[in-house]
Amino acid sequence: MSNLHDYKYQNITISGLPGGGSTTLLKLLKDELKLDGWRGFSGGEFMRAYALEKGLFRQDSGIHHDSRHYEDDFDRQIDYGMREKVSQEEKWIIESWLSGFMAQEVSGVLKVLVYCSDDSVRVDRIVNRDKVTVQKAKQNMLDRYYANLSKWSRMYKQEWNKWVVSKEKATQDEIINFWKENLYDLVIDTYSMNQQETLQQVLKALEKPKN
């Protein structure tokens, strides 16, 4: 398909913690850019489909699971698969917790970080999405965050040092934070912006400025 627009970036990654709005932004961007040949991929949706297929959790449980359900090699294959896509292909919108980190040092990628500065709003979004109680949503958020951070910090310590510390984006003694704002090109607080405003921020960053 021929380009309908001239883009500043060839690919987009969307990262953020649960309840931040990354999945919603992916859906909006896919719809907005599909006529120009853009495609979307959700790492979380892929992993959940795999977990269902393998019987790792029940679909009717509602709540999302953490990365401890997967072997390190499988996680690494998926994560590096995302890096390969944005390195070798064009017009991908890839959403996952680590997609922005895995795109470090890859040219032509608009790395977007979305977060919600109001924790109660984050919890409410998860309650509505997963149809669970507030207490269960809070506990699941914390459990998934610490389990994933612990596993990925162990798995990707070498990459963190190579892509972040050596580039002076973090100090050697700094705790690994895959959602550190200076690793991203665009940081959006979805508490202070609605869905359409968030979408427009990304589209504005994506377009090449007119001469």
KEKE-381531 format. One line per 8 residues: number of its first residue (from 1); their letters; for each residue x negated, y negated, z of N, C-alpha, C. Coordinates in Angstrom, 1 decimal, decimal comma. Layout:
N
NUM	A	X Y Z X Y Z X Y Z ~ ...
This chain:
211
1	MSNLHDYK	-0,9 1,2 0,0 0,0 0,0 0,0 -0,9 -1,2 0,0 ~ -0,6 -2,2 -0,8 -1,4 -3,4 -0,9 -1,1 -4,3 0,4 ~ -2,1 -5,1 0,7 -1,9 -6,0 1,9 -0,9 -7,0 1,7 ~ 0,0 -7,2 2,6 1,0 -8,3 2,6 0,4 -9,5 3,4 ~ -0,6 -9,2 4,2 -1,2 -10,2 5,0 -2,7 -10,0 5,0 ~ -3,5 -11,0 5,4 -4,9 -10,9 5,5 -5,2 -10,9 7,0 ~ -5,7 -9,7 7,5 -5,9 -9,5 8,9 -7,3 -9,8 9,3 ~ -7,5 -10,3 10,5 -8,8 -10,6 11,1 -9,4 -9,3 11,6
9	YQNITISG	-8,5 -8,3 12,0 -9,0 -7,0 12,5 -8,4 -5,9 11,7 ~ -9,1 -4,8 11,7 -8,6 -3,6 10,9 -7,8 -2,7 11,8 ~ -8,0 -2,7 13,1 -7,3 -1,8 14,0 -7,0 -2,5 15,3 ~ -6,0 -1,9 16,1 -5,6 -2,5 17,3 -5,6 -1,4 18,4 ~ -6,1 -1,7 19,6 -5,9 -0,8 20,7 -5,1 -1,5 21,7 ~ -4,3 -0,8 22,5 -3,5 -1,3 23,5 -3,8 -0,5 24,8 ~ -4,2 -1,2 25,8 -4,5 -0,5 27,1 -3,8 -1,1 28,2 ~ -3,6 -0,4 29,3 -3,0 -0,9 30,5 -2,5 0,2 31,4
17	LPGGGSTT	-2,3 -0,1 32,6 -1,8 0,8 33,6 -0,3 1,0 33,5 ~ 0,3 2,0 34,1 1,7 2,3 34,0 2,5 1,1 34,5 ~ 3,6 0,8 33,7 4,5 -0,3 34,0 4,0 -1,6 33,5 ~ 2,9 -1,6 32,8 2,3 -2,9 32,3 3,0 -3,3 31,0 ~ 3,5 -2,4 30,2 4,2 -2,8 29,0 3,5 -2,3 27,7 ~ 2,5 -1,4 27,9 1,7 -1,0 26,7 2,6 -0,2 25,7 ~ 3,4 0,7 26,2 4,2 1,5 25,3 5,2 0,7 24,6 ~ 5,8 -0,3 25,3 6,8 -1,2 24,6 6,1 -2,0 23,5
25	LLKLLKDE	4,9 -2,5 23,8 4,2 -3,3 22,8 3,8 -2,5 21,6 ~ 3,5 -1,2 21,8 3,2 -0,3 20,7 4,4 -0,2 19,8 ~ 5,6 0,0 20,4 6,8 0,2 19,6 7,1 -1,1 18,8 ~ 6,9 -2,2 19,4 7,2 -3,5 18,7 6,2 -3,7 17,6 ~ 5,0 -3,4 17,8 4,0 -3,6 16,7 4,2 -2,7 15,6 ~ 4,5 -1,4 15,9 4,8 -0,4 14,8 5,9 -0,9 13,9 ~ 6,9 -1,4 14,5 8,1 -1,9 13,8 7,8 -3,1 13,0 ~ 7,0 -4,0 13,6 6,7 -5,3 12,9 5,7 -5,1 11,7
33	LKLDGWRG	4,8 -4,1 11,8 3,7 -4,0 10,8 3,9 -2,8 9,9 ~ 4,9 -2,0 10,1 5,0 -0,8 9,3 5,1 -1,0 7,8 ~ 5,7 -2,1 7,4 5,8 -2,4 5,9 4,5 -2,7 5,3 ~ 3,5 -3,0 6,1 2,2 -3,3 5,6 1,2 -2,1 5,9 ~ 1,8 -0,9 6,2 1,0 0,3 6,2 0,4 0,6 7,5 ~ 0,7 -0,1 8,6 0,2 0,2 9,9 0,9 1,4 10,5 ~ 0,1 2,2 11,3 0,7 3,4 12,0 0,3 3,3 13,5 ~ 1,1 3,9 14,3 0,9 3,9 15,7 0,7 5,3 16,3
41	FSGGEFMR	-0,1 5,3 17,4 -0,4 6,6 18,1 -0,4 6,3 19,6 ~ 0,3 7,1 20,3 0,3 6,9 21,8 -0,4 8,1 22,4 ~ -1,5 7,9 23,0 -2,2 9,0 23,7 -1,4 9,7 24,8 ~ -0,6 8,9 25,5 0,2 9,4 26,6 1,3 10,3 26,0 ~ 1,9 9,9 24,9 3,0 10,7 24,3 2,4 12,0 23,8 ~ 1,2 11,9 23,2 0,6 13,1 22,7 0,3 14,1 23,8 ~ -0,3 13,6 24,9 -0,7 14,5 26,0 0,6 15,1 26,7 ~ 1,6 14,3 26,8 2,9 14,9 27,4 3,5 16,0 26,5
49	AYALEKGL	3,4 15,8 25,2 3,9 16,8 24,2 3,1 18,1 24,4 ~ 1,8 17,9 24,5 0,9 19,1 24,7 1,2 19,8 26,0 ~ 1,4 19,0 27,0 1,7 19,6 28,4 3,0 20,3 28,4 ~ 4,0 19,8 27,7 5,3 20,5 27,6 5,1 21,8 26,8 ~ 4,4 21,8 25,7 4,2 22,9 24,9 3,4 24,0 25,7 ~ 2,5 23,6 26,6 1,7 24,6 27,3 2,4 24,9 28,7 ~ 3,5 24,3 29,0 4,2 24,6 30,2 3,5 24,0 31,4 ~ 2,8 22,9 31,3 2,0 22,3 32,4 3,0 21,5 33,3
57	FRQDSGIH	4,1 21,1 32,8 5,1 20,4 33,6 6,4 20,5 33,0 ~ 7,5 20,2 33,8 8,9 20,3 33,2 9,3 19,0 32,7 ~ 10,0 19,0 31,6 10,5 17,8 31,0 11,5 17,1 31,8 ~ 12,3 17,9 32,6 13,4 17,3 33,4 12,9 16,7 34,7 ~ 11,5 16,8 34,9 11,0 16,3 36,2 10,9 14,8 36,1 ~ 10,9 14,2 34,9 11,0 12,8 34,8 9,6 12,1 34,9 ~ 8,9 12,4 36,0 7,7 11,6 36,3 6,5 12,1 35,4 ~ 5,6 11,2 35,1 4,5 11,5 34,3 3,4 12,1 35,1
65	HDSRHYED	2,5 12,9 34,5 1,5 13,6 35,2 0,1 12,9 35,0 ~ -0,9 13,3 35,7 -2,2 12,7 35,6 -3,2 13,7 34,7 ~ -4,4 13,2 34,5 -5,3 13,8 33,6 -5,9 15,1 34,2 ~ -5,7 15,4 35,5 -6,3 16,6 36,1 -5,7 17,9 35,5 ~ -4,5 17,7 34,7 -3,9 18,9 34,1 -4,7 19,4 32,9 ~ -5,7 18,6 32,5 -6,4 18,9 31,2 -7,9 19,2 31,5 ~ -8,5 20,1 30,8 -9,9 20,3 30,9 -10,7 19,1 30,3 ~ -11,9 18,8 30,9 -12,7 17,7 30,4 -12,9 17,7 28,9
73	DFDRQIDY	-13,2 18,8 28,4 -13,5 18,9 26,9 -12,3 18,5 26,1 ~ -11,1 18,8 26,6 -9,9 18,4 25,8 -9,7 16,9 25,9 ~ -9,8 16,4 27,1 -9,7 14,9 27,3 -10,7 14,2 26,4 ~ -11,9 14,7 26,4 -13,0 14,0 25,6 -12,7 14,1 24,1 ~ -12,2 15,2 23,7 -11,8 15,4 22,3 -10,8 14,4 21,9 ~ -9,7 14,2 22,7 -8,7 13,2 22,4 -9,3 11,8 22,4 ~ -10,0 11,4 23,4 -10,6 10,1 23,6 -11,5 9,7 22,5 ~ -12,4 10,6 22,1 -13,3 10,4 21,0 -12,6 10,4 19,7
81	GMREKVSQ	-11,5 11,2 19,6 -10,7 11,2 18,4 -10,2 9,8 18,1 ~ -9,8 9,1 19,2 -9,3 7,7 19,0 -10,4 6,8 18,6 ~ -11,6 7,0 19,1 -12,7 6,1 18,7 -13,1 6,4 17,3 ~ -13,0 7,6 16,8 -13,3 8,0 15,4 -12,3 7,3 14,5 ~ -11,0 7,3 14,9 -10,0 6,7 14,0 -10,3 5,2 13,8 ~ -10,6 4,5 14,9 -10,8 3,1 14,7 -12,1 2,7 14,1 ~ -13,0 3,7 14,1 -14,3 3,5 13,5 -14,3 3,8 12,0 ~ -13,5 4,7 11,6 -13,5 5,2 10,2 -12,3 4,9 9,4
89	EEKWIIES	-11,2 4,5 10,0 -9,9 4,3 9,3 -9,4 2,9 9,6 ~ -8,3 2,5 8,9 -7,8 1,2 9,1 -6,3 1,2 9,4 ~ -5,8 0,1 10,0 -4,4 -0,1 10,3 -3,8 1,0 11,2 ~ -4,6 1,2 12,3 -4,1 2,1 13,4 -3,8 1,2 14,6 ~ -2,7 1,5 15,3 -2,4 0,8 16,6 -2,4 2,0 17,6 ~ -3,4 2,0 18,4 -3,6 3,1 19,3 -3,4 2,7 20,8 ~ -2,4 3,3 21,4 -2,1 3,0 22,8 -2,5 4,1 23,8 ~ -3,3 3,8 24,8 -3,6 4,8 25,8 -4,3 4,0 26,9
97	WLSGFMAQ	-4,4 4,6 28,1 -5,2 4,0 29,2 -6,6 3,6 28,8 ~ -7,2 4,5 28,0 -8,6 4,3 27,7 -8,9 3,9 26,2 ~ -7,9 3,6 25,5 -8,2 3,3 24,0 -9,1 2,1 23,9 ~ -8,9 1,0 24,7 -9,7 -0,1 24,6 -11,2 0,1 25,0 ~ -11,4 0,9 26,0 -12,7 1,3 26,5 -13,4 2,1 25,4 ~ -12,7 3,1 24,8 -13,3 3,9 23,8 -13,6 3,2 22,5 ~ -13,0 2,0 22,3 -13,3 1,1 21,2 -14,5 0,1 21,4 ~ -15,1 0,2 22,6 -16,2 -0,7 22,8 -17,3 -0,5 21,8
105	EVSGVLKV	-17,9 -1,6 21,3 -19,0 -1,6 20,3 -18,5 -1,1 18,9 ~ -17,2 -1,0 18,7 -16,7 -0,7 17,4 -16,2 -2,0 16,8 ~ -16,7 -2,3 15,6 -16,3 -3,6 15,0 -14,9 -3,5 14,4 ~ -14,3 -4,7 14,3 -13,0 -4,8 13,6 -11,8 -4,3 14,4 ~ -12,0 -4,1 15,7 -10,9 -3,7 16,6 -10,4 -4,8 17,5 ~ -9,1 -5,1 17,4 -8,5 -6,0 18,4 -8,1 -5,2 19,6 ~ -8,9 -5,5 20,7 -8,7 -4,7 22,0 -7,7 -5,5 22,9 ~ -6,5 -5,0 23,1 -5,5 -5,7 23,9 -5,4 -5,0 25,2
113	LVYCSDDS	-5,4 -5,8 26,3 -5,1 -5,3 27,6 -3,8 -6,0 28,1 ~ -2,8 -5,1 28,5 -1,6 -5,7 29,0 -1,5 -5,2 30,5 ~ -1,0 -6,1 31,3 -0,8 -5,8 32,7 0,4 -6,6 33,3 ~ 0,9 -6,2 34,4 2,0 -6,9 35,0 1,5 -7,4 36,4 ~ 1,4 -8,7 36,6 0,9 -9,2 37,9 1,8 -9,1 39,1 ~ 3,0 -8,7 38,9 4,0 -8,4 39,9 4,2 -6,9 40,1 ~ 3,7 -6,4 41,2 3,8 -4,9 41,4 5,2 -4,4 41,5 ~ 6,1 -5,2 42,1 7,5 -4,8 42,2 8,1 -4,7 40,9
121	VRVDRIVN	7,8 -5,5 39,9 8,3 -5,4 38,6 7,8 -4,1 37,9 ~ 6,5 -3,9 38,1 5,9 -2,6 37,5 6,6 -1,4 38,0 ~ 6,8 -1,4 39,3 7,5 -0,2 39,9 8,9 -0,1 39,4 ~ 9,6 -1,2 39,2 11,0 -1,2 38,7 11,0 -0,7 37,3 ~ 10,1 -1,0 36,5 10,0 -0,5 35,1 9,8 1,0 35,1 ~ 9,0 1,5 36,0 8,8 3,0 36,1 10,0 3,7 36,6 ~ 10,7 3,1 37,6 12,0 3,6 38,1 13,0 3,8 37,0 ~ 13,1 2,7 36,2 14,1 2,8 35,1 13,7 3,7 34,0
129	RDKVTVQK	12,4 3,8 33,7 11,9 4,7 32,6 12,0 6,1 33,0 ~ 11,6 6,5 34,2 11,5 7,9 34,6 12,7 8,4 35,4 ~ 13,6 7,4 35,7 14,8 7,8 36,5 14,4 8,5 37,8 ~ 13,5 7,8 38,6 13,1 8,3 39,9 13,3 7,3 40,9 ~ 13,1 7,7 42,2 13,2 6,7 43,3 12,1 5,7 43,3 ~ 12,2 4,6 44,0 11,2 3,6 44,1 10,0 4,2 44,8 ~ 10,2 5,0 45,9 9,1 5,6 46,6 8,3 6,6 45,7 ~ 9,0 7,4 45,0 8,4 8,3 44,1 7,6 7,6 43,0
137	AKQNMLDR	8,1 6,5 42,5 7,5 5,8 41,4 6,2 5,2 42,0 ~ 6,2 4,6 43,2 5,0 4,0 43,8 3,9 5,1 44,0 ~ 4,3 6,2 44,6 3,4 7,2 44,9 2,8 7,8 43,6 ~ 3,6 8,0 42,6 3,1 8,5 41,3 2,1 7,5 40,7 ~ 2,4 6,2 40,7 1,5 5,2 40,2 0,1 5,3 40,8 ~ 0,1 5,4 42,2 -1,2 5,4 42,9 -1,9 6,7 42,7 ~ -1,2 7,8 42,7 -1,8 9,1 42,5 -2,5 9,2 41,1 ~ -1,7 8,8 40,1 -2,2 8,9 38,7 -3,4 8,0 38,6
145	YYANLSKW	-3,4 6,8 39,1 -4,5 5,8 39,0 -5,8 6,4 39,5 ~ -5,7 6,8 40,8 -6,9 7,3 41,5 -7,4 8,6 40,9 ~ -6,5 9,5 40,5 -6,9 10,8 39,9 -7,6 10,5 38,6 ~ -7,0 9,7 37,7 -7,6 9,4 36,4 -8,9 8,7 36,5 ~ -8,9 7,6 37,4 -10,1 6,8 37,5 -11,3 7,7 38,0 ~ -11,0 8,6 39,0 -12,1 9,5 39,5 -12,6 10,4 38,4 ~ -11,7 11,0 37,7 -12,1 11,9 36,6 -12,9 11,2 35,5 ~ -12,3 10,1 35,0 -12,9 9,4 33,9 -14,2 8,8 34,3
153	SRMYKQEW	-14,3 8,3 35,5 -15,6 7,7 35,9 -16,7 8,7 35,9 ~ -16,4 9,9 36,3 -17,3 11,0 36,2 -17,7 11,4 34,8 ~ -16,6 11,5 34,0 -16,8 11,9 32,6 -17,6 10,9 31,7 ~ -17,3 9,6 32,0 -17,8 8,5 31,1 -18,7 7,6 31,7 ~ -19,4 8,0 32,7 -20,4 7,2 33,3 -21,5 6,8 32,4 ~ -22,0 7,7 31,5 -23,0 7,4 30,5 -22,5 6,4 29,5 ~ -21,3 6,5 29,1 -20,7 5,6 28,1 -20,5 4,2 28,8 ~ -20,2 4,2 30,0 -20,0 2,9 30,7 -21,3 2,2 30,8
161	NKWVVSKE	-22,4 2,9 31,1 -23,7 2,3 31,2 -24,2 1,8 29,8 ~ -23,9 2,6 28,8 -24,3 2,2 27,4 -23,5 1,1 26,8 ~ -22,2 1,1 27,0 -21,3 0,2 26,3 -21,1 -1,1 27,1 ~ -21,2 -1,0 28,4 -20,8 -2,1 29,3 -22,0 -2,7 30,1 ~ -22,6 -1,8 30,9 -23,7 -2,3 31,7 -24,9 -2,9 30,9 ~ -25,3 -2,1 29,9 -26,4 -2,5 29,0 -26,1 -3,8 28,2 ~ -24,8 -4,1 28,0 -24,4 -5,3 27,3 -24,1 -6,4 28,3 ~ -24,5 -6,2 29,6 -24,3 -7,2 30,6 -22,9 -7,7 30,8
169	KATQDEII	-21,9 -6,7 30,6 -20,5 -7,0 30,9 -20,1 -6,5 32,3 ~ -21,1 -5,8 32,9 -20,9 -5,4 34,3 -22,3 -5,1 34,9 ~ -22,4 -5,2 36,2 -23,7 -4,9 36,8 -23,9 -3,5 37,1 ~ -25,1 -3,0 37,3 -25,4 -1,6 37,5 -24,7 -1,1 38,8 ~ -24,5 -1,9 39,8 -23,9 -1,5 41,1 -22,4 -1,7 41,1 ~ -21,9 -2,2 40,0 -20,4 -2,5 40,0 -19,6 -1,2 39,8 ~ -18,5 -1,1 40,5 -17,6 0,1 40,4 -17,0 0,1 39,0 ~ -17,0 1,3 38,4 -16,4 1,4 37,0 -15,0 1,0 37,0
177	NFWKENLY	-14,7 0,1 36,1 -13,3 -0,4 35,9 -13,0 -0,5 34,4 ~ -12,3 0,5 33,9 -12,1 0,6 32,5 -11,1 -0,5 32,0 ~ -10,5 -1,3 32,9 -9,6 -2,3 32,5 -10,1 -3,7 33,0 ~ -11,4 -3,8 33,0 -12,1 -5,1 33,3 -11,8 -6,0 32,1 ~ -11,4 -7,2 32,5 -10,8 -8,1 31,4 -11,8 -8,5 30,4 ~ -13,1 -8,6 30,7 -14,1 -9,1 29,7 -14,4 -8,0 28,7 ~ -13,8 -6,8 28,8 -14,0 -5,7 27,8 -13,0 -5,9 26,7 ~ -12,1 -6,8 26,8 -10,9 -7,0 25,9 -10,9 -8,3 25,2
185	DLVIDTYS	-10,4 -8,3 24,0 -10,3 -9,5 23,2 -9,0 -10,4 23,6 ~ -8,0 -9,7 24,0 -6,8 -10,4 24,4 -6,2 -9,7 25,6 ~ -5,9 -10,6 26,6 -5,4 -10,1 27,9 -4,0 -10,8 28,1 ~ -3,0 -10,0 28,3 -1,6 -10,5 28,4 -1,0 -10,0 29,7 ~ -0,4 -11,0 30,5 0,4 -10,7 31,7 1,8 -10,6 31,3 ~ 2,4 -9,4 31,2 3,7 -9,2 30,8 4,8 -9,6 31,8 ~ 4,3 -10,0 33,0 5,3 -10,6 33,9 5,6 -12,0 33,5 ~ 4,7 -12,7 33,0 4,9 -14,1 32,6 5,3 -14,3 31,2
193	MNQQETLQ	5,3 -13,2 30,4 5,8 -13,3 29,0 6,8 -12,2 28,7 ~ 7,8 -12,5 28,0 8,8 -11,5 27,6 8,2 -10,6 26,4 ~ 9,0 -9,7 26,0 8,5 -8,7 25,0 8,2 -9,4 23,7 ~ 9,0 -10,3 23,2 8,8 -11,0 22,0 7,6 -12,0 22,1 ~ 7,4 -12,6 23,2 6,3 -13,5 23,4 5,0 -12,7 23,4 ~ 5,0 -11,5 24,0 3,8 -10,7 24,0 3,5 -10,2 22,6 ~ 4,5 -9,8 21,8 4,3 -9,4 20,4 3,7 -10,5 19,6 ~ 4,2 -11,7 19,8 3,7 -12,9 19,0 2,3 -13,2 19,3
201	QVLKALEK	1,9 -13,0 20,6 0,5 -13,2 21,0 -0,5 -12,3 20,2 ~ -0,1 -11,1 20,1 -0,9 -10,1 19,4 -0,9 -10,4 17,9 ~ 0,2 -10,7 17,3 0,3 -11,0 15,9 -0,6 -12,2 15,6 ~ -0,5 -13,2 16,4 -1,3 -14,4 16,2 -2,8 -14,1 16,3 ~ -3,2 -13,3 17,2 -4,6 -12,9 17,3 -5,1 -12,0 16,1 ~ -4,1 -11,3 15,5 -4,4 -10,4 14,4 -4,6 -11,1 13,1 ~ -3,9 -12,1 12,9 -3,9 -12,8 11,6 -5,2 -13,7 11,4 ~ -5,8 -13,7 10,2 -6,9 -14,6 9,9 -6,3 -16,0 9,9
209	PKN	-7,1 -17,0 10,4 -6,6 -18,4 10,3 -6,6 -18,8 8,9 ~ -5,6 -19,6 8,6 -5,4 -20,1 7,2 -6,4 -21,3 7,0 ~ -7,1 -21,3 5,9 -8,0 -22,4 5,6 -7,2 -23,7 5,3
